[in-house]
């Protein structure tokens, strides 16, 4: 969620920090602030609302020139989104400024302790408590990095902390526990950010930090230690996308741009998956083939869109490998005391690799000695680092909060995992696997063919500017597509939208059907005749009760013409792969409807791109 930027170097810190915050807006936020070190004092400003409010304030009353600064975009947890609660927060003596992502779980006890000592706390936040604790430690030891280590040992919870000391304008110090933070390595300057988008304009060289580490950056040096003071080293890596990937390139929304990037993204997700002998291979694998052959159960964990890609994975993995597969919401997983063994494979799906619920789920799984495989888009993030195996989706940066290319590339990764397990376990012949991979390799062109007809879907969306409810129906692999289509409308259009398994209609949901209600229906390919016929019957039932039926059906299937109000044609493909194609028109519909309704498509209300607290 929150965006964090830190800078020390030869540029004006104000400009670097504000630009970094602008590139982190996609994470979701409700206030923004900045602090710079100025001649032995801290100068800061912070404003509720969009970054534009802060920029207007800085234009009216500029901060002093400085080469050292920190900034923050806040997503409210403790206290409402007001100027008073916005970050940065100052210490009791205003010697330091602190920004913070995450939650300090023991802040109430610490606040009580501080108030008993006479501290005057001005906000409702846990962050200000941490600032006062940190400053007290700084006054005692005189070194910001050591004060940060001492403070972190006193804090409970998940957090990233970034601070500057008015008496040391050469240094920015940060710490992380269960919350994202990355160092940007420049020449005569260094950066800190919640993710690399914060500094990609200036450098593509980055340093990933480990768990429970403190980093001190100056213009010419980066020093990493553990919370106990033990010297440590981060892992250096090169960011394989540049600034142009984080620009709209003429599109009105990042989300729309990302929808149209999906042919390339799907293609990139398939690159390099074959060895020279035609064998499938994963990005990182620290499991032996025998360990994979011993797997007797798979549990997929994820949240939101990631969970829906996991539902598709269940259909594919069970069909291709005959291994029982379950799908669980990551935030519920560890709290129900699940039964896991050494022969359980937990598959964690997360676009950012920092999703707090999913991270906690894999740590629980590892405590139970289960194997963990990550499906992730962000190289070097926490979840893949802590997993036994990784499949990176290679979607490139996804700025829009509502996932599009992230979802499609997660689907591709799930299919690759199922095929890889089938290869290792011998449940499918090599030519059968090659045939499915061949079908996958046709997907970029088929997705492009749908995008080429986007105006048909846009026109349909524009007819529904006053619509307040939409339903989605699917069967088999079309059911997760229905769930994902409904989620996109909830996220973007702020209207009631529900996805149902079509067979559930008669068990209650059909009571929702009324005259004129829009219902999107994902038809299985004709190759699944029994499912196709049952879905046809369900759609005809709701149409008979007044619903308007918008039917997604493969090309060449004319059986729907007599009872579909609108037909959306999909290129032909196997049933299990249809979600890649069927999702695209639903993305286009949601994006255009939200645009017509006047909503901010890239930054929907109340939502953050990466949920980094439980």
VOGU-3710 file (C-alpha; in Angstrom, 3 decimals, decimal comma):
1> xxxxxxxxxx> 0,000/0,000/0,000  1,854/3,136/1,221  4,589/4,574/-0,960  7,990/5,451/0,509  10,850/7,414/-1,048  14,246/8,325/0,386  17,085/10,231/-1,266  20,581/11,495/-0,581  22,876/12,809/-3,320  23,595/15,835/-5,483
11> xxxxxxxxxx> 20,087/16,668/-6,729  17,370/18,703/-5,043  15,782/16,175/-2,711  12,389/17,867/-2,927  12,153/17,241/-6,676  13,428/13,656/-6,502  11,083/12,731/-3,653  7,948/14,277/-5,151  8,626/12,639/-8,522  9,171/9,317/-6,768
21> xxxxxxxxxx> 5,881/9,703/-4,918  4,143/10,414/-8,212  5,421/7,108/-9,593  4,130/5,330/-6,489  0,621/6,788/-6,667  -0,625/3,545/-8,199  -0,116/1,804/-4,839  -3,130/3,658/-3,440  -3,060/6,416/-0,817  -5,078/9,148/0,873
31> xxxxxxxxxx> -2,422/11,670/1,963  1,142/12,630/1,074  4,083/14,322/2,733  7,775/15,172/2,492  10,626/16,153/4,822  14,098/17,490/3,997  17,114/18,219/6,175  17,861/21,950/6,271  20,830/23,389/8,187  20,337/21,498/11,420
41> xxxxxxxxxx> 16,539/21,433/11,266  13,784/19,411/9,597  11,547/21,165/7,075  8,390/19,285/6,112  4,932/19,556/4,652  2,098/17,028/4,430  -1,448/17,144/3,087  -4,510/14,931/3,055  -5,837/13,919/-0,338  -4,020/13,515/-3,607
51> xxxxxxxxxx> -0,373/14,344/-4,243  -1,539/17,426/-6,132  -2,561/18,960/-2,796  0,987/18,585/-1,477  2,470/19,922/-4,714  0,218/22,987/-4,544  1,323/23,632/-0,960  4,995/23,294/-1,913  4,464/25,668/-4,821  2,914/28,260/-2,517
61> xxxxxxxxxx> 5,542/27,831/0,211  8,614/25,988/-1,080  10,795/23,871/1,163  14,437/24,975/1,458  17,069/23,533/-0,847  18,417/20,215/0,396  20,116/17,123/-0,939  18,574/14,784/1,632  14,901/13,958/2,005  12,152/11,412/2,534
71> xxxxxxxxxx> 8,565/11,224/1,332  5,428/9,175/1,822  1,989/8,455/0,432  -0,233/7,105/3,227  -3,088/4,620/3,170  -4,872/5,220/6,463  -4,792/2,501/9,122  -4,549/4,292/12,480  -6,582/7,478/12,360  -8,453/9,090/9,455
81> xxxxxxxxxx> -6,712/10,583/6,398  -6,070/14,117/7,673  -3,174/16,557/7,510  -2,436/15,768/11,145  -2,158/12,027/10,557  -0,225/12,248/7,301  3,482/11,334/7,246  6,252/12,334/7,915  5,991/12,474/11,695  8,523/14,273/13,860
91> xxxxxxxxxx> 10,050/13,208/17,137  9,361/14,959/20,434  12,194/17,449/19,880  11,693/17,620/16,091  15,237/16,353/15,613  14,140/13,616/13,222  11,407/12,875/10,712  10,022/9,393/10,069  7,826/7,775/7,428  6,369/4,333/7,894
101> xxxxxxxxxx> 4,602/1,571/6,023  2,901/-1,242/7,940  1,504/-1,529/11,440  3,225/-1,276/14,824  1,155/-3,755/16,792  2,373/-2,729/20,260  1,982/1,000/19,693  -0,666/1,384/22,423  1,722/0,166/25,125  4,517/2,314/23,715
111> xxxxxxxxxx> 2,251/5,362/23,516  1,204/4,887/27,134  4,870/4,687/28,128  5,752/7,827/26,162  2,856/9,839/27,548  3,854/8,834/31,068  7,279/10,323/30,266  5,648/13,621/29,215  5,658/13,188/25,443  2,983/15,187/23,621
121> xxxxxxxxxx> 1,657/13,077/20,734  -0,254/15,079/18,148  -1,722/12,393/15,854  -3,757/9,200/16,038  -1,055/7,134/14,350  1,236/4,332/15,387  3,881/6,026/13,224  4,259/9,044/15,491  4,800/6,689/18,405  7,651/5,043/16,488
131> xxxxxxxxxx> 9,103/8,491/15,684  9,192/9,444/19,361  10,751/6,125/20,357  13,369/6,459/17,615  14,269/10,012/18,565  14,663/9,057/22,234  17,060/6,302/21,217  18,903/8,729/18,908  19,383/11,285/21,681  20,834/8,539/23,879
141> xxxxxxxxxx> 23,226/6,901/21,370  23,901/9,722/18,896  23,811/7,505/15,772  20,682/7,154/13,661  21,456/3,641/12,375  22,068/2,328/15,900  18,959/4,123/17,145  16,962/2,463/14,359  18,264/-0,979/15,327  17,359/-0,384/18,973
151> xxxxxxxxxx> 13,907/0,862/18,009  13,184/-2,085/15,732  13,993/-4,487/18,533  11,247/-2,793/20,571  8,576/-2,805/17,866  6,138/-5,620/17,112  4,386/-6,019/13,785  5,201/-5,536/10,111  6,876/-2,308/9,105  9,197/-0,308/6,909
161> xxxxxxxxxx> 10,693/2,741/8,617  12,684/5,503/6,889  14,156/8,419/8,859  16,434/11,451/8,623  18,311/13,225/11,424  18,511/17,028/11,395  22,043/16,827/12,802  23,323/14,517/10,038  22,274/15,745/6,576  24,443/13,135/4,832
171> xxxxxxxxxx> 22,434/10,032/5,734  19,040/8,394/5,377  18,388/5,276/7,485  15,690/2,653/6,913  14,556/-0,703/8,278  12,250/-3,465/7,112  10,334/-6,313/8,652  7,659/-8,088/6,606  7,185/-4,972/4,476  8,774/-4,000/1,138
181> xxxxxxxxxx> 11,846/-1,785/0,798  14,471/-1,611/-1,937  17,646/0,427/-2,375  18,389/2,229/-5,638  22,113/2,419/-6,402  23,218/5,543/-8,240  26,482/7,359/-8,916  27,077/9,986/-6,241  23,512/9,391/-5,021  21,420/6,599/-3,543
191> xxxxxxxxxx> 17,699/6,003/-3,165  15,141/4,118/-1,096  11,704/3,074/-2,257  8,735/0,831/-1,581  9,492/-0,500/-5,030  11,820/0,348/-7,891  9,264/2,640/-9,558  10,288/5,243/-6,952  13,714/5,710/-8,526  13,584/4,064/-11,977
201> xxxxxxxxxx> 13,996/7,487/-13,619  17,489/7,731/-12,127  18,851/4,187/-11,869  18,007/0,601/-12,765  20,511/-0,899/-10,327  18,887/-2,069/-7,127  19,673/-3,836/-3,864  17,103/-6,085/-2,238  17,124/-6,193/1,552  16,552/-9,238/3,693
211> xxxxxxxxxx> 14,186/-9,656/6,597  14,936/-7,671/9,789  17,636/-5,488/8,269  18,631/-1,838/8,665  20,252/0,119/5,830  22,049/3,458/6,008  22,562/5,279/2,711  24,804/8,236/1,961  25,610/9,723/-1,431  28,511/7,309/-1,861
221> xxxxxxxxxx> 27,823/4,318/0,369  25,243/1,746/1,448  25,690/-0,111/4,743  23,384/-2,998/5,693  23,142/-4,639/9,133  20,764/-6,907/10,964  18,581/-5,602/13,774  21,262/-6,952/16,123  24,009/-4,939/14,434  25,585/-7,869/12,604
231> xxxxxxxxxx> 26,973/-6,767/9,198  24,858/-8,037/6,314  24,721/-7,817/2,547  21,761/-7,262/0,301  21,383/-8,909/-3,087  22,128/-6,666/-6,048  20,050/-6,930/-9,232  19,282/-5,075/-12,443  15,744/-3,841/-13,148  14,777/-5,174/-16,565
241> xxxxxxxxxx> 12,271/-2,444/-17,426  12,781/1,284/-17,853  10,918/4,526/-17,342  8,901/4,181/-20,549  7,206/1,089/-19,113  5,786/3,231/-16,311  4,297/5,861/-18,674  0,844/5,881/-20,205  2,110/6,179/-23,790  -0,987/8,043/-24,965
251> xxxxxxxxxx> -3,582/5,935/-23,120  -5,998/7,683/-20,772  -5,360/5,125/-18,017  -2,492/2,868/-17,050  -5,059/0,092/-16,751  -6,152/0,485/-20,361  -2,517/0,516/-21,458  -1,909/-2,672/-19,464  -4,932/-4,381/-21,028  -3,457/-3,667/-24,446
261> xxxxxxxxxx> -0,021/-4,861/-23,329  -1,405/-8,323/-22,634  -0,417/-9,989/-25,916  3,197/-9,081/-25,221  2,903/-9,943/-21,523  1,481/-13,399/-22,244  4,219/-13,966/-24,794  6,905/-12,876/-22,337  5,465/-15,179/-19,663  6,124/-18,098/-22,022
271> xxxxxxxxxx> 9,671/-17,145/-23,005  12,544/-19,363/-21,913  10,380/-22,146/-20,537  12,017/-24,878/-22,657  15,423/-26,403/-22,263  17,418/-27,301/-25,368  15,878/-30,767/-25,179  12,324/-29,412/-25,130  11,818/-29,974/-21,391  9,841/-27,405/-19,406
281> xxxxxxxxxx> 11,819/-25,568/-16,713  10,986/-23,169/-13,894  12,807/-19,914/-13,059  14,200/-21,031/-9,725  13,852/-24,537/-8,334  15,312/-25,675/-5,051  13,280/-28,870/-4,979  14,398/-32,178/-6,432  12,315/-34,044/-8,973  11,857/-36,790/-6,404
291> xxxxxxxxxx> 10,410/-34,268/-3,934  7,943/-33,185/-6,613  7,052/-36,795/-7,372  6,357/-37,297/-3,677  3,829/-34,435/-3,573  0,414/-35,873/-2,723  -1,565/-32,640/-2,269  -1,406/-29,059/-3,534  -2,829/-25,994/-1,796  -2,967/-22,726/-3,739
301> xxxxxxxxxx> -3,127/-19,543/-1,652  -3,811/-16,025/-2,835  -6,098/-13,027/-2,389  -8,553/-11,416/-4,799  -7,514/-11,787/-8,424  -4,625/-14,077/-7,440  -7,060/-16,443/-5,746  -9,175/-16,588/-8,909  -6,145/-17,513/-10,982  -5,599/-20,240/-8,396
311> xxxxxxxxxx> -9,091/-21,590/-9,040  -8,182/-21,985/-12,706  -4,951/-23,676/-11,613  -6,979/-26,220/-9,667  -8,858/-27,343/-12,788  -5,661/-27,614/-14,825  -3,410/-29,220/-12,209  -5,894/-31,884/-11,185  -6,698/-32,714/-14,801  -3,073/-32,953/-15,918
321> xxxxxxxxxx> -1,428/-34,449/-12,820  -4,207/-36,205/-10,857  -2,910/-34,537/-7,677  -5,668/-33,258/-5,343  -5,595/-29,460/-5,399  -7,321/-26,982/-3,085  -7,565/-23,198/-3,299  -7,642/-21,063/-0,163  -7,844/-17,367/0,576  -4,441/-16,568/2,054
331> xxxxxxxxxx> -5,856/-14,447/4,854  -7,972/-17,351/6,134  -5,424/-20,119/5,573  -3,281/-20,220/8,686  -6,075/-19,284/11,074  -8,040/-22,475/10,484  -5,067/-24,694/11,469  -4,763/-26,472/8,079  -3,275/-29,957/7,852  0,028/-29,817/5,975
341> xxxxxxxxxx> 2,785/-32,390/5,596  6,217/-32,708/4,009  4,429/-33,937/0,877  2,183/-30,875/0,566  3,051/-28,243/-2,027  1,761/-24,760/-1,206  1,556/-22,505/-4,271  1,572/-18,811/-3,336  0,311/-16,391/-6,003  1,087/-12,678/-5,576
351> xxxxxxxxxx> 1,678/-10,004/-8,202  3,832/-7,876/-5,908  5,476/-10,646/-3,916  4,818/-8,594/-0,783  1,142/-9,392/-0,078  1,127/-9,656/3,715  -1,603/-12,308/3,992  0,118/-14,528/1,451  3,539/-14,016/3,013  2,239/-15,062/6,416
361> xxxxxxxxxx> 0,550/-18,078/4,828  3,791/-19,370/3,279  5,706/-18,862/6,500  3,088/-20,902/8,309  3,346/-23,582/5,617  7,111/-23,724/5,997  6,770/-24,096/9,759  4,674/-27,181/9,000  7,496/-28,385/6,677  5,430/-28,071/3,515
371> xxxxxxxxxx> 7,129/-27,140/0,239  6,380/-23,670/-1,168  6,352/-22,485/-4,790  5,761/-18,816/-5,618  4,101/-17,356/-8,699  5,082/-13,701/-8,761  5,679/-10,722/-11,042  8,272/-8,880/-8,955  11,827/-10,102/-9,104  13,576/-10,156/-5,732
381> xxxxxxxxxx> 10,452/-9,545/-3,636  9,927/-11,299/-0,325  7,587/-14,148/-1,254  9,745/-15,625/-4,045  12,878/-15,120/-1,953  11,404/-17,175/0,864  9,970/-19,918/-1,360  11,496/-23,209/-2,492  10,686/-22,552/-6,146  9,576/-19,599/-8,265
391> xxxxxxxxxx> 7,778/-18,996/-11,530  8,064/-15,317/-12,458  5,233/-14,034/-14,645  7,373/-11,397/-16,451  4,370/-9,114/-16,963  6,395/-5,943/-16,448  5,240/-3,152/-14,132  1,512/-3,098/-13,471  0,524/0,377/-12,308  -3,281/0,150/-12,397
401> xxxxxxxxxx> -4,638/-1,060/-9,067  -7,065/-3,446/-10,751  -4,968/-6,293/-12,136  -5,205/-7,166/-15,826  -1,965/-8,371/-17,377  -0,985/-9,577/-13,919  -3,982/-11,924/-13,940  -3,417/-13,283/-17,445  0,259/-13,960/-16,800  -0,611/-15,656/-13,502
411> xxxxxxxxxx> -2,869/-17,956/-15,494  0,007/-18,759/-17,850  2,283/-19,499/-14,888  -0,344/-21,789/-13,360  -0,625/-23,720/-16,612  3,164/-24,023/-16,811  3,282/-25,339/-13,258  0,640/-27,969/-14,022  2,478/-29,064/-17,162  5,842/-29,118/-15,366
421> xxxxxxxxxx> 4,438/-31,359/-12,630  2,902/-33,615/-15,285  6,304/-33,822/-16,978  8,159/-34,695/-13,758  5,552/-37,186/-12,601  4,991/-38,760/-16,015  1,225/-38,216/-16,038  1,323/-36,770/-19,581  3,468/-37,721/-22,538  5,952/-35,244/-23,927
431> xxxxxxxxxx> 3,967/-34,718/-27,120  0,819/-34,017/-25,090  2,634/-31,371/-23,056  4,110/-29,897/-26,236  0,609/-29,676/-27,721  -0,688/-27,652/-24,771  2,373/-25,398/-24,851  1,712/-24,924/-28,556  -1,832/-23,787/-27,748  -0,465/-21,388/-25,132
441> xxxxxxxxxx> 1,938/-19,933/-27,664  -1,034/-19,020/-29,868  -2,612/-16,998/-27,057  -0,850/-13,658/-27,681  -2,286/-13,476/-31,197  -5,730/-14,547/-29,981  -5,731/-11,946/-27,207  -4,734/-9,335/-29,785  -7,676/-10,330/-31,971  -10,015/-9,570/-29,058
451> xxxxxxxxxx> -8,359/-6,209/-28,440  -8,757/-5,364/-32,107  -12,520/-5,573/-31,565  -12,518/-3,522/-28,351  -15,000/-0,953/-29,698  -17,785/-3,556/-29,601  -17,278/-3,955/-25,858  -16,790/-0,233/-25,276  -20,106/0,488/-26,974  -21,801/-2,041/-24,715
461> xxxxxxxxxx> -20,241/-0,438/-21,638  -21,375/3,030/-22,649  -24,973/1,770/-22,738  -24,731/0,904/-19,025  -23,669/4,166/-17,424  -26,738/4,037/-15,164  -26,551/0,322/-14,383  -26,334/-0,474/-10,677  -26,028/-4,266/-10,765  -24,407/-6,851/-13,075
471> xxxxxxxxxx> -24,157/-10,624/-12,692  -21,611/-13,034/-14,176  -22,133/-16,750/-14,769  -19,691/-19,495/-15,669  -19,103/-23,219/-15,402  -15,910/-25,222/-14,994  -12,945/-22,930/-15,821  -15,456/-20,227/-16,723  -16,535/-19,914/-13,099  -13,313/-18,174/-11,954
481> xxxxxxxxxx> -13,654/-15,891/-14,980  -17,106/-14,905/-13,718  -15,670/-14,141/-10,281  -12,862/-12,070/-11,770  -15,239/-10,175/-14,067  -17,423/-9,259/-11,101  -14,411/-8,168/-9,068  -13,296/-5,783/-11,805  -16,676/-4,031/-11,775  -16,686/-3,790/-7,988
491> xxxxxxxxxx> -13,191/-2,323/-7,980  -13,697/0,182/-10,783  -17,383/1,018/-11,206  -18,401/0,756/-7,520  -21,576/-1,134/-8,386  -23,022/-4,411/-7,180  -21,515/-7,252/-9,179  -21,506/-10,968/-8,391  -20,032/-13,996/-10,061  -21,762/-17,359/-9,739
501> xxxxxxxxxx> -21,247/-20,919/-10,838  -24,183/-21,323/-13,202  -25,267/-24,541/-11,519  -25,904/-22,550/-8,329  -28,653/-20,476/-9,939  -31,497/-22,730/-8,872  -30,091/-22,875/-5,346  -30,821/-19,227/-4,628  -29,178/-16,639/-6,909  -31,893/-16,859/-9,569
511> xxxxxxxxxx> -34,022/-14,787/-7,170  -31,838/-11,822/-8,150  -32,943/-11,986/-11,783  -35,248/-9,172/-12,798  -36,308/-7,410/-15,963  -33,356/-5,866/-17,787  -30,636/-7,133/-15,415  -27,324/-7,468/-17,360  -25,801/-10,941/-17,044  -22,480/-11,926/-18,630
521> xxxxxxxxxx> -22,411/-15,637/-19,441  -19,157/-17,490/-20,171  -20,020/-20,422/-22,417  -17,758/-23,497/-22,336  -16,356/-24,531/-25,731  -18,484/-26,987/-27,692  -15,925/-29,715/-26,984  -17,433/-29,976/-23,495  -20,928/-30,857/-24,790  -22,473/-31,742/-21,430
531> xxxxxxxxxx> -21,248/-28,553/-19,760  -22,149/-26,538/-22,841  -25,723/-27,828/-22,826  -26,172/-27,253/-19,111  -24,844/-23,711/-19,409  -27,195/-23,096/-22,341  -30,147/-24,187/-20,230  -29,120/-21,889/-17,373  -28,791/-18,886/-19,656  -32,169/-19,537/-21,238
541> xxxxxxxxxx> -33,733/-19,761/-17,767  -32,536/-16,321/-16,741  -33,459/-14,799/-20,085  -36,966/-16,157/-19,699  -37,141/-14,185/-16,440  -36,178/-10,886/-18,064  -32,387/-10,798/-17,844  -30,343/-9,319/-20,675  -27,790/-11,967/-21,633  -24,320/-11,038/-22,869
551> xxxxxxxxxx> -22,816/-14,322/-23,974  -19,087/-14,956/-24,410  -18,856/-17,880/-26,800  -16,216/-19,353/-29,072  -16,200/-18,569/-32,774  -18,236/-21,033/-34,817  -20,736/-21,781/-32,034  -24,028/-20,525/-33,456  -26,222/-22,332/-30,940  -26,528/-19,179/-28,800
561> xxxxxxxxxx> -27,894/-16,891/-31,490  -31,569/-17,417/-30,651  -31,305/-16,614/-26,931  -28,321/-14,264/-26,529  -29,072/-10,546/-26,485  -25,428/-9,786/-27,260  -22,812/-12,240/-28,528  -19,112/-11,669/-27,789  -17,014/-14,032/-29,898  -13,866/-15,648/-28,489
571> xxxxxxxxxx> -11,181/-17,370/-30,562  -11,316/-21,148/-30,316  -9,092/-22,829/-27,739  -9,146/-25,765/-25,302  -11,537/-25,443/-22,358  -8,831/-25,137/-19,709  -7,149/-22,253/-21,537  -10,332/-20,299/-22,255  -9,982/-18,056/-19,138  -7,085/-16,223/-20,801
581> xxxxxxxxxx> -9,399/-15,116/-23,601  -12,713/-14,790/-21,792  -11,239/-12,397/-19,216  -10,228/-9,780/-21,786  -13,702/-8,488/-22,816  -14,673/-8,278/-19,138  -11,596/-6,144/-18,429  -12,442/-3,858/-21,333  -16,050/-3,546/-20,157  -15,089/-2,642/-16,587
591> xxxxxxxxxx> -12,461/-0,119/-17,674  -14,779/1,658/-20,102  -17,811/1,644/-17,787  -15,761/3,188/-14,965  -14,448/5,801/-17,400  -17,969/6,694/-18,547  -19,059/6,942/-14,912  -16,276/9,430/-14,234  -14,217/7,311/-11,841  -10,454/7,248/-11,406
601> xxxxxxxxxx> -9,742/3,922/-13,099  -6,117/3,642/-12,004  -6,705/4,548/-8,361  -10,122/3,245/-7,262  -11,391/4,557/-3,961  -10,311/2,769/-0,775  -8,004/0,374/-2,646  -4,239/-0,136/-2,646  -2,208/-1,976/-5,256  -0,204/-4,019/-2,792
611> xxxx> -1,723/-4,983/0,553  1,276/-5,079/2,853  -0,511/-5,388/6,199  -2,830/-8,139/7,356
//
